Every structure is written in C-alpha cells, then in structure tokens.
Amino acid sequence: MNLTLTGDANDYVGKGMSGGRIVIRPPEGSAFRARDTVIVGNTCLYGATGGQFFAAGTAGERFAVRNSGAIAVVEGAGDHCCEYMTDGMVVVLGRVGINFGAGFTGGFAYVLDEDRDFVDRYNHELIDIHRVTPESMEAYLHHLRSMIQLHVELTGSEWGAEILDDFRTWLPKFWLVKPKAAELGSLIQSLRQAA
C-alpha cells in the first residue's frame, strides 16, 4: 500500500510498517519553510520492518526507534532518533536532537551536520561516524544522492532540491553512521542487495 498525505501527521505514523510507501508533504504555497517545521509527530516508524517513508519536514522525537528494515528520509529529527535500530536506513537532511543512535546495532544512517555539532549529539557507545567522501566512499555518495533525489521527486522538497543543486558543497557535511561492529564493506554489500 502506498499513502501520500498533503498536510501534517501526528505520532506513530508508520508504526510496525512492513512494506509499501508513506509520503508526507506540506501543502503547495505554504508560508513556512518545511525543513524548519515538524510535519510528523513522535515515535514514527516505531518497530518498522520494511517499506519506505519520506517526509518533507522534520520528525518529532524517537524517529525510527526499533527500525529493523524500513528506509526513510526526513529533514530533521528530535531526540533519540534511530534508537535501538537493528536494520534499515535513515537519511536526516538536517539537525537531530540528542542521543542519536542509542542502542543502534544494525543498518545505517546519513546525517547532515550543518552546524558541525553532531559529534556532541550522537550516542558514542555503539556507533561510529565517518565522512562521506568521493575518495573513500563512492558507493555511499551515489546512494545518498539517489535517496535525496527520490525524496525530492516524491515530496517536492525544496530543501532536498537545494542540496542536490550544490551537492559538492553539502557532501562534506554529511556523516555516515554505522554500528561499531559493522564493516563499511558489508554495508556496501547490503546496499547492492537492496538495489
């Protein structure tokens, strides 16, 4: 099932999602900047095992908690994003709250760190962060770009389009977030299998 919502949504959108696609976007001509506005509430994608989730705006607290297979793109998130995540992939095109990735044991994420303060916001216990660079992470670079392109196509995201228009400038501000136990090569394999 595919669901497209023009407007905003409350808590628990996509809870237990196992397939399909959810797209949430603001109404055309909105007076606010979507990337600075919460468009989905707290605990969205809780326990999701599959499917895709795209939101042109920010998510509340505990986004993608216990995600074990869903793919998601949002433009910011509150505290405890990707908590207890065991699989799947999350792209956050903006600021995150504190305690990102506590209990994160599988899957991976990309986080845009505009203010260069992500190192103080993620949980250092179980995850490592790496810059996405053309020299060492070409597969990730292409994957990240393709996810942002899909986000723009589905949501009409002005922020995503702005990042793509000057991708070379924005790329050095992205972190790849992965479990400490996972090898970068194995994540690339999972990308290729998912494609």
N, C-alpha and C positions, 0 to 999 in steps of 0.2 A: 504494500500500500504506500502511496506517495501522498503527502499532505503539504500544501502550501498555504501559509497564513499571512495575510497582509494586515499588520497590526502588531500587537504585543501579546505575550502569553505569561501565565503565572508559573507557579512552582511545579516541578516534577514532569515537565514536558519530556517525552521520550523515555520515561521510566520503564525499565525492562524491555526496551526496544530490541527486536531481534532481526529486523530486516527493513526494507523499504527506505524511504527518504522523507525527512521533515525539513521544510524550508520556511524560515520566518523572516519577513522583511517589513520595513516601515512603509506607510502609505506614500505614494508619489507626492512630491511637493511639500513634504514635512518641513517644518520650520527649524527643527533641531538637527544637529549632526548625529547621525546614527551611531558612530563609533564612540560617542561620549554618553550614550543613553542606554539604559538597561532595557532590553527587548524581551528577555526571558528571565523568569524568577530563579529561585534557589533549587538546588538538587536536581537539575535537569540531566538527563541521560543516566540516572542512577541505575546501576546494575545492567546497563545495556550490553547485549551480546553480539549485536550486529547492526547493520544499516548505516545510513548517513544522516548527518544533522548539520544544517547551515543556518546561521543567524546573523543578519546584518545589524549588529548592535552588540552590546555586552550582555554577559550572563551574570546572574547573581552568584551567591556563594555555593561552594561544593559542586561545581560543574564537573560532570563526567566521573563522579565518585563511583568506584567499583565498576568502571567501564571495563568490559572484557572482550571487546571486539568492534565497537562502533567507531566510525570515522566522523570527525566533527571539525567545523571551522566556526569560530566566534571572534568578535572584535575586541574582547577584553573579558575578564572574569574576576569574581570576588575571591575571598579567602578559600583555601583548601581545594583549589582546582586540581583535578586528576588524583585525588586522594584514593589510596588503595586500588589504583588502576592495575589491571593484570594483562591487558592486551588492547589492541586498537590503536588509534592515532588521533591526536588532537592538535589543531593549529589555533593559536591565540594571537590575533593580529593587534595586540595592544597590552596594556598594563594588566597584571594579575595581582591579587591580594597576597597576603602572607601564607606560608605553609604549603606552597605549591608542591604537589607530588609526595606528600607524606604516605608512606606505605606503598609506594609505586614500585611494582615488581615486574611489570611486563608492558609491552607496547612502547610507544614513544610519543613525543610531542615536539612541536616547534613553538617558540615563544618570541614575539617581537619585543625587544627591550629598548624602547626609545629613550628612556631616562637613565639607562645603564645602572639600574638598581636591582635587577633580577637576582643577582648573587646574594642579596640580603633577603629575598622573598621565597626562595625555594628551600625545601627540606633536604639538608645535606646527607641525611642518614643513608638513604638507599639509592640516590640518583646522582648521575654525573651530567655535566653540561658541556657542550662543545660548540664552537662557532661553525656555522655552515659556510664553507669557503669553496670557491671554484677549484682550488688546487687539490684539496683533500677529500671533498665530499660532493663530487659532481652528481652522483645519483640522487643524493638528498636535495641538492639545489634544484634539479629538474622536477623532483617530486613535489617539493614545496611550491614551486612556481605553478605547477599544474593544479594543485589544490586551491591556490588563490584564484586562478583563472576560473575554475569550476564554481567557486564561491561567488565570483562576480557575475558569471553567467546566470546562476540560479537566483541570486538575491538582488542583483543590480547594485551591489555595494560600491559606493563612491570611494570609500577608503581603500578597498581592495584594488580598485582601478588605479588609484593614485600610487599605491605601492608598485603595481606592475609597470606603470608608466616610467618609473625611475628605480627599477628593481636593483640595478647595480649599486645604487646609493643605500637602499634599505637592507640588502642582503647581509652586510656585516653586523647588523643589529639583531639578527636572529640567532637564537640558541637552539640547538638540538638537545632535547632532554631524553635521557635513556636510563634504564636501571644500571647500577654499577656492575651487576653480574652479566649484562648483555654485551656482546662484542658488536662493534659497528658493522662488521661484515655480515653478521646474522640478521641485523635489521635490514640491510640492503636486500638480502635473500627474501625476507618476508615481504618487502615492497614489491619485488618482482613476482612473487607468487600471487599477491593480491591483485596485480595489474591484469 
